[in-house]
Amino acid sequence: MSVDFDVSGGVARVTLNRPERMNAVDSAAEAALDGIWSAIDRDPEIRCVVLTGTGRAFCAGADMKEEGPGGLTYWAGTGDGGFGGIALGRRPSVPVIARVNGLALGGGFEMVLGCDLAVAAETASFGLPEPRVGRLPLDGMVTLPRRLPRALAMGILLTGRRIGAAQALAYGLINEVVPDDRLDAAVDAWVEDIVACAPLSLKAIKRSAGDTTHLTVTEARNACLPSLAAALQSRDADEGVLAFREKRPPVWTGR
């Protein structure tokens, strides 16, 4: 399998498994990822996703050794999800943590930018080298300038340079940097905090954060998105208050 998919305890773990290709995404991996995000959204028991790679890379981007469409044809076929079905941050509906175990280049970096949280090993590095090989960072060139001051974003986009994990943290692109042997523990700590929250609340927060950025603050605050209404009218909304009053941990049902 080019992508491993496992679910346990409400946590889905999606692992790019092409270590011999530094987890570069080919058409089979792209299709597998698309199916996985859809499966996650169909499963109400999944509360959180951890995306990572095997070996010494998170993901080296698109597999340039695979023969396939290029140029405008490739650009037109990437879809609304972006690279790997996730680079534009719209899928899936639950929180996604990037466990960055190594190189995150090209589409790999774009996938990190599309995740909600990112924890990186201190040896990880990030970059968008596409212009060095006559290509374009189709998702990164629109998402990165929305995440960074223009000078910082263009310094990455127009040079193909890599930045290290510490620099990515200083730029605010990732949440935490840890020694390589502490990566799993750090990711698990974030997972633990996420699953302690009400599932529908997190879905509503993610959807609101993603769907209202083009609105004024007042318009965004008053946008009655379906996910927001579902969270506020849920049994879990009552359970959270009741558990607080009874001084006990809440029992979430996702309903």
C-alpha positions in Angstrom: 0.0 0.0 0.0 1.2 3.5 -0.8 -0.8 4.9 2.1 -1.6 3.2 5.4 -4.8 4.0 7.2 -5.6 2.9 10.7 -8.2 3.9 13.2 -8.0 3.3 16.9 -9.7 5.0 19.9 -11.3 7.6 17.7 -7.9 8.6 16.2 -7.1 8.0 12.5 -3.5 7.6 11.5 -2.7 8.2 7.8 0.8 7.3 6.8 2.5 7.9 3.5 4.3 4.6 2.9 6.7 5.0 0.0 10.0 5.4 1.8 12.0 4.4 -1.3 10.5 7.4 -3.0 10.7 9.7 0.1 6.9 9.3 0.3 6.4 11.2 -3.0 2.8 11.2 -4.0 1.9 9.5 -7.3 -1.5 9.0 -8.8 -2.2 5.9 -6.7 -1.3 7.7 -3.5 -3.4 10.7 -4.5 -6.4 8.5 -5.1 -5.9 6.6 -1.9 -5.7 9.9 0.1 -8.8 11.2 -1.5 -10.7 8.1 -0.5 -9.3 8.2 3.0 -10.5 11.8 3.6 -13.9 10.8 2.4 -14.0 7.7 4.7 -13.0 9.8 7.7 -15.8 12.3 7.1 -18.3 9.4 6.8 -17.2 7.9 10.2 -18.6 9.8 13.2 -16.4 7.9 15.6 -13.2 9.5 14.2 -12.2 12.6 16.3 -8.8 13.4 15.1 -6.3 12.6 12.3 -2.5 12.3 12.4 -0.8 12.5 9.0 2.8 11.4 8.7 5.3 9.6 6.5 7.6 6.6 6.9 11.4 6.6 6.8 13.3 9.9 6.7 10.8 12.0 4.9 7.3 13.3 5.6 6.7 13.8 1.9 8.9 15.0 -0.9 5.9 16.2 -3.0 4.8 14.9 -6.3 6.5 11.9 -7.8 8.4 13.4 -10.7 9.4 9.9 -12.0 5.8 9.0 -12.7 4.5 9.7 -16.2 1.4 11.7 -16.2 -0.3 15.0 -17.1 1.7 18.1 -16.6 1.3 21.9 -17.1 -2.2 23.2 -17.4 -3.7 19.7 -17.4 -2.2 18.9 -14.0 -3.2 22.4 -12.7 -6.8 21.9 -13.8 -7.1 18.5 -12.3 -5.9 19.2 -8.7 -9.4 19.8 -7.4 -10.6 21.9 -4.5 -8.7 20.0 -1.9 -5.3 20.8 -3.3 -2.3 18.5 -3.2 -3.0 15.2 -1.5 -6.6 16.3 -1.2 -5.7 18.3 1.9 -3.3 21.2 1.0 -6.0 23.8 0.9 -7.2 22.9 4.5 -10.8 22.1 3.6 -10.7 18.3 4.3 -11.5 16.4 6.4 -13.9 18.0 8.8 -12.1 16.9 11.9 -8.7 18.3 13.2 -5.6 17.1 11.4 -2.1 17.0 12.9 0.9 16.8 10.7 3.5 14.7 12.3 6.5 16.0 10.4 9.2 13.3 10.8 11.6 14.6 8.1 11.7 16.4 4.8 8.5 18.2 3.8 9.1 19.5 0.3 6.8 20.8 -2.5 3.4 19.2 -2.1 4.6 17.7 1.2 5.1 21.2 2.6 1.7 22.2 1.1 0.1 19.3 2.9 1.6 20.5 6.2 0.2 24.0 5.5 -3.2 22.4 4.9 -3.2 20.6 8.3 -4.7 22.3 11.4 -1.7 21.6 13.6 1.9 20.5 13.0 4.5 19.0 15.2 8.0 18.6 13.7 11.1 16.7 14.6 14.1 19.1 15.0 15.7 17.5 11.9 12.7 18.2 9.7 13.0 20.8 6.9 10.5 22.5 4.6 10.6 24.0 1.1 8.9 24.7 -2.2 11.6 23.8 -4.8 9.2 23.7 -7.8 10.6 26.7 -9.6 14.0 25.0 -9.6 12.6 22.3 -11.8 10.3 24.5 -14.0 7.1 23.7 -12.0 4.8 25.8 -9.8 3.9 25.3 -6.1 0.3 25.6 -7.1 -1.1 25.4 -3.6 1.8 26.9 -1.7 1.9 30.1 -3.8 -1.6 30.9 -2.7 -1.6 29.6 0.9 1.9 30.7 2.1 1.3 34.4 1.4 -1.8 34.2 3.5 0.2 32.7 6.4 3.3 34.9 6.4 4.4 38.5 5.8 5.0 39.0 2.1 8.8 39.2 2.4 9.0 35.9 4.2 6.6 34.1 1.9 8.3 35.4 -1.2 11.7 34.5 0.1 10.6 30.9 0.2 8.5 30.9 -3.0 11.0 32.7 -5.3 14.2 30.8 -4.3 13.2 27.2 -3.6 15.2 27.5 -0.4 14.6 25.2 2.5 13.9 26.3 6.0 14.6 24.2 9.1 12.1 23.2 11.8 13.2 25.9 14.2 12.7 28.6 11.5 9.3 27.2 10.6 8.3 27.5 14.2 9.6 31.1 14.4 7.6 31.9 11.3 4.4 30.5 13.0 4.0 27.7 10.4 4.1 24.9 12.9 3.1 24.4 16.5 6.0 22.6 18.1 9.6 21.3 17.5 10.9 18.4 19.5 13.9 16.1 19.4 13.3 13.3 17.0 12.8 10.7 19.7 10.1 12.8 21.4 8.0 13.3 18.3 5.4 10.6 19.0 5.0 11.8 22.6 4.5 15.4 21.5 1.9 14.4 18.9 0.1 12.2 21.4 -0.2 15.1 23.8 -1.9 17.2 21.2 -4.2 14.3 20.3 -5.1 13.9 24.0 -6.1 17.5 24.2 -8.1 17.3 21.0 -10.1 14.2 22.0 -10.9 15.8 25.3 -13.0 18.4 23.4 -16.6 17.9 22.1 -16.3 16.5 18.5 -19.1 18.7 17.1 -17.6 21.8 18.7 -14.3 21.1 17.0 -15.9 20.5 13.6 -17.8 23.8 13.9 -14.7 25.7 14.9 -12.7 24.3 12.0 -15.4 25.0 9.5 -15.9 28.6 10.8 -12.2 29.3 10.8 -11.9 28.1 7.2 -15.2 29.4 5.7 -15.4 32.9 7.1 -12.0 34.5 6.5 -13.3 36.5 3.6 -16.0 38.1 5.8 -15.8 41.0 8.2 -15.5 40.1 11.8 -19.2 40.9 12.4 -20.3 38.9 9.4 -18.2 36.0 10.4 -19.4 36.1 14.0 -23.0 36.0 12.8 -22.6 33.4 10.1 -24.9 30.6 11.1 -23.1 27.7 9.5 -24.8 24.3 9.6 -21.9 22.9 11.6 -22.3 25.7 14.2 -26.0 25.1 14.6 -25.4 21.3 14.9 -22.9 21.9 17.7 -25.0 24.4 19.7 -28.1 22.2 19.4 -26.4 18.9 20.2 -26.7 16.6 23.2 -23.0 17.2 23.8 -23.6 20.9 24.4 -25.8 20.0 27.3 -23.5 17.2 28.5 -20.5 19.6 28.7 -22.3 22.0 31.0 -23.8 19.1 33.1 -20.3 17.5 33.5 -18.8 20.8 34.6 -21.5 21.3 37.2 -21.1 17.7 38.4 -17.3 18.0 38.5 -16.7 15.0 36.2 -15.2 14.4 32.8 -17.8 14.8 30.0 -18.8 11.8 28.0 -19.0 12.9 24.4 -21.3 11.1 21.9 -20.8 13.4 18.9 -24.5 13.9 18.8 
